[in-house]
């Protein structure tokens, strides 16, 4: 009887826990929640002529569950960079010679149109795309070269207006526009500190370089890595067919890296890095090094073997000296 009561209590506990779990997950399903904000495209490169009118599009999407809506804001801002430490971080709302394009640009969502210094504000349903249209009216006397701005989109906490959508923090994301206006265009640059780490305890194999843009428009650094067997010369890894690219704004210096993630844990290779500061560069910077990957346990084994051999030869030399000395004493 006691056993039956114990089993009955145990079954009640199990069913109670199961009920709580069901209620909990049911609450999650009915509660409107927000996932990550996204914009497409993240960056655009466009070519313009003085006097042109250009229209572009940025689409923002806010995923989530339920039928609530979210509060969004959008505006256009200048884009410059802070490269004082070589990290090359995008900085918004800082004007320069390359950001006057914001004064020629308006932003619209169909219901509102704003210029630089103002923002669009509205609401959209979860899972709904919001199209933001920017229009650039290029002056006839616009300076030739690069001009840069970004469309910033954000969502903000607004519990009273969101129909139950859970937003606890403000979220902002940028779509960057790289514009080049025809005219006096100067494309030039240089590559410095093209380097490959040549002794590693474990993968990946890492290469780095610094690219300096000395022109008046953005360049696109192009770079790739190759690895060859030290003994056979066979190419065992390459990104030459799909090189990496990065924009470099005029008057800035950018530190960039790439790596061979799938490198073996042990080996000796010949690794080469090739870098172009722009697609117009016909003389790339190339560096090549012998790279040794040797894990710490193998280092200890090698050191142990070296010390063991040293000890063996020293001991053997001492023993030989003793034998020679004894023979010399015996002959005397």
Buried (B, 14 or more C-beta within 10 A) or exposed (E): EEEEEEEEEEEEEEEEEEEEEEEEEEEEEEEBBBEEBEBEEEEBEBEBEBEBEBEBEBBBBBEBBBEBBBBBBBBBBBBBBEBEEEEBEBEBEEEBEBBBBBBBBBBBBEEEEBEBEEBBBBBBBBEEEBEBBBBBEBEEEBBBBBBBBBBBBBBBBBEEEBBEBBBEEEBEBBBBBBBBBBBEEEBBBEBEEBBBBEEBEEBBBBBBBBBBBBBBBBBBBBBBBBBBEBEEEEEBBBBEEEBBEEBBBBBBBBBBEBBBEEBBEEBEBBBBBBBBBBEEBEEBBEBBBEBBBBBEEEEEEEEEEEEEEEEEEEEEEEEEEEEEEEEEEEEE
